[in-house]
Amino acid sequence: MAVLTTGYVVQGSADRYRRLRHALAVIGLSTGLILGVIAVDVYLDRRLAVVLGLLYPAALIAVFTLRGEAVRNPAFQKALTGCLAIMTLTGLFAYLLGANAWRGLILRSGSEVTAVVRAERIEKSNRGAVSRSYALTTPDGVPVPGGDLRPDTARFQPGYVITVRMDPSGRVAPELPGEADSPAPFLGFLALNAVLDGIILWSVRRPTDRRGT
């Protein structure tokens, strides 16, 4: 009897370890896909990044459907559609915040320059939302690399002299120093990834785990 009990405990521990390895592999896949899409957005093209981002929910469906660990979790299977929807939306916002955090990291290694606001551009969406951007040049009239400034809250008038953080390579649009240094996008990215990781870990949990077997 003792031998059977010991064998059962060992088998249960091995099963939990296997499921944990499965979850960590899926977490690695999820994080890698999001980081890959972010890199494409920052260094190549946002439209291409959006297209590649469509592979994220497809990859999740394939992993949860084809691999057996999540399939053998009845509670997760009942909530599978909802979990996939939540993970897709969470992955989308993680991508957006992660891209902003990555751009901020590039700008933090850039330089602060004095810029002159040459023009204000106002865009209105079909829903009435208004966004403002500003064409910038150096005091000598040279355009600031990276394109227009799109501040989150500040508003300027043509002729204003402001300080911005810029990427000399022009890969990233300039930002105000306070916005470029904000840790909010990075912290938000970490929080959303924690949500994704929690769902993935729950997907391989067994109901019997609560009884310590």
Stockholm file with secondary structure:
# STOCKHOLM 1.0

chainA/1-213         MAVLTTGYVVQGSADRYRRLRHALAVIGLSTGLILGVIAVDVYLDRRLAVVLGLLYPAALIAVFTLRGEAVRNPAFQKALTGCLAIMTLTGLFAYLLGANAWRGLILRSGSEVTAVVRAERIEKSNRGAVSRSYALTTPDGVPVPGGDLRPDTARFQPGYVITVRMDPSGRVAPELPGEADSPAPFLGFLALNAVLDGIILWSVRRPTDRRGT
#=GR chainA/1-213 SS CHHHHHHHHHHHHHHHHHHHHHHHHHHHHHHHHHHHHHHHHHHTCHHHHHHHHTHHHHHHHHHHHHSHHHHTCHHHHHTHHHHHHHHHHHHHHHHHHHHHHHHHHHHHTSEEEEEEEEEEEEEECTTSCEEEEEEEECTTSCBCTTSCBCCSSCCCCTTCEEEEEECTTSSSCCBCHHHHTCSHHHHHHHHHHHHHHHHHHHHTCCGGGGGTC
#=GC SS_cons         CHHHHHHHHHHHHHHHHHHHHHHHHHHHHHHHHHHHHHHHHHHTCHHHHHHHHTHHHHHHHHHHHHSHHHHTCHHHHHTHHHHHHHHHHHHHHHHHHHHHHHHHHHHHTSEEEEEEEEEEEEEECTTSCEEEEEEEECTTSCBCTTSCBCCSSCCCCTTCEEEEEECTTSSSCCBCHHHHTCSHHHHHHHHHHHHHHHHHHHHTCCGGGGGTC
//
